[in-house]
């Protein structure tokens, strides 16, 4: 992109009019030599600011926030000792005042005139960000054109949620440096906001004129404010009796609503996220910030609209699930896991990518995560892919959802050496919602009247209400979630021997 957005333009775009209050004091004296002093003078004159970063406090839709915004016109937004000290001081103040932090870097990285001393400043900035997040405070980043070098490799990549300017150059090593070092141009189309979004490094590409609206939605969720929801309907008592195979067939209807419809019809303040943040993404799943009946949460689920027998969740999907767990825990908001999967991927790539270890890590993390959790069996629940998302404080099950070690056809192939006995295996294995409730695997059943595919909006709203009801009940319980989860699974299948 040819034009660059200034720090002042970013502040004007996202903050309530007239709300910005600068926190900046005169920059530290770094004892510049004559040539560097001249560079600083020219930078001040060119940019109209006294350093490469502006910090302060403002309001977004009436909500107080701290802001840090780079100014590229000042020595290419480079970070030296004075700029780093200004950034860290602002982050520490935001932490002390309990404010969400919004950062908008645009920078060529470390200030070369200050050498190694400037280079190591990224450590203290990253440390201050980490302390801020450890305090349970949100950190949101909007990367502008360009953001490269140590800035992208430190505080530019540590956010809970990261968005970028359309067409922005974003990368670790700037293309000019690459050309000088390797005597050839960097490959086209790699260091772009759009490509990094496609590969799950950042969460989205957002025009500046849409940024404020996005931040308003995101802040409503990540700050964890809970509105008092309308009176929630009680859990249903009676569920019609159907065969297990009836549920299997109902769960496989192409028009059955999934997690995407759940969010579309019953969630508010949605902020879709993308990928692991580590260069991986999986199209068979969905990760989002949202609210159900006024309760903020992180939602992770299998997306049946892109899920099939040949396109199933792989290791990247499970690593993205673990990102969602960390995000919920850091922000102190609940985690909702939606299970609707034919199973985990069976492929050379999945095995070499560590599928089985990722399933194990998901289970381990869910048992020990320090935030309220609700899992929802929404449709098919097959194998390790389903088990990886199951452990929770409370587990809901749609009337025609089911949970099994393998698809019934697979179980039939093992036991009977054919698939003709699949309905019998489904019945014998106790996979139905009523069986799962009887065995203590799920806590409540969400009815379908008579089939979710025939009432997608009403069903999705019913599921959202059940999620909100469970989250409210969890909030009234004690803080020892890990022990309660362990005890829950410790009891399964163990009958009183006295």
Secondary structure, DSSP 8 states (H G I E B T S, - for coil): ------HHHHHHHHS-TT--EE-----------HHHHHHHHHHHHHHSSSSSEEEEEEEETTEEEEEEEE-TTTGGG-B-HHHHHHHHHHHHHHHHTT-EEEEE--B-SB-GGGHHHHHTHHHHHHHHHHHHHHTT--EEEEE-S-EEHHHHTTGGG--SEEEE-TT-BEESS-HHHHHHHHSS---TTSSBHHHHHHTTSSSEE--HHHHHHHHHHHHHHHT--------------------HHHHHHHHT-TT---HHHHHHHH-EEEEEE-S-SSS---TTEEEEEEEETTEEEEEEEE-GGG--SSS-B-HHHHHHHHHHHHHHHHHT-EEEEEEEES-B--SHHHHHTTHHHHHHHHHHHHHH-SS-EEEEEEEEEBHHHHHTTT-SSEEEEETT-B-BSS-HHHHHHHHHSSSTTHHHHHHHTT-BHHHHHHTTS-SEEE--SS-GGG-HHHHHHHHHHHHHHHHHHHHTS-S-HHHHHHHHHHHTT-----
